Amino acid sequence: MTETGILTDEQIDHLLSQAEVRLRGKSHSANENEISLEIVKPTTRSRKIIPKLHNNLVRTKYINDKQGVAEINAKAVLEHQQSLLADGLKAVEAPHKSKKVQSILACPAPMKVFKFIVTLTVPLGSSFIAALVVVCTSANEEQNDQTSAGPDWFDMPKTDLTPQLKRDLQLIEMRSVLDPHRHYKKNTRRGKVPTFSQTGTVIEGPTEFFSARINKKDRSKNFVEEAMATERETGRFKRKYSEIQDTKTSGKKAHYKKLMAKRRKRP
């Protein structure tokens, strides 16, 4: 400082810098004493991902949850051998197969080869019939010596016409009468036996115990027993027979007697 009390520019700058340093020190100490209202998120370190172990112990679930309803997984319940038999086709082997004609398709022309599979809505335990009808217009009848339909038709054996099979075939031809509410294709070969046919039985799966389509006591062994059981429940054939008899006897002696009996009952 000079004798006159006048400060130079350098001195003023020096004093200002000192005051600024003091103010900064005071403000820093005041901020440390105050409580901060800001939320400070703690820093976390991400852990390393543990790799999954492939222990080959993953198994399919036997019961699945479908919209809150428990359902059994049929594929998981079945054994591997049974699933292979169900998914694949098994050919019927013919022990004494003729060497003259290896297949129906080898028959001489002109000929007609057509197949019809009888599809019916049958319950478990009932029998079904798969038939192959062959009509050959050629004079050569070597196909009659054939014991099976050949590999092209899964070696379907020749028809062994038993009384039970004949009765079942007659019922199949009359299926439009047994079930009049369902439409069936018209059969133009009425009364003719198929050349090659095979019978089988619908086998229930392991899950049919819980959701069987028909009770075991109500199941039938063949088509005849099934038709008789349906008739006992509905009585449709008996009712139709009585209606036909009423129309046929109208105006005859029996009809006249009924009218006379009604007249006598009147007061």
Secondary structure by P-SEA (a helix, b strand, c coil): ccccccccaaaaaaaaaaaaaaaaaaaaaaaaaccccbbbbbbbbbccbbbbbccccbbbbcccccccbbbbcccccccaaaaaaaabbbbbbbccccccccccccccccbbbbbbbbcccccccbbbbbbbbbbbccccccccccccccccccccccccccaaaaaaaaaaaaccccccccccccccccccccccbbbbbbccccccccccccccccccccaaaaaaaaaaacaaaaaaaaaaaaaaacccaaaaaaaaaaaaacc
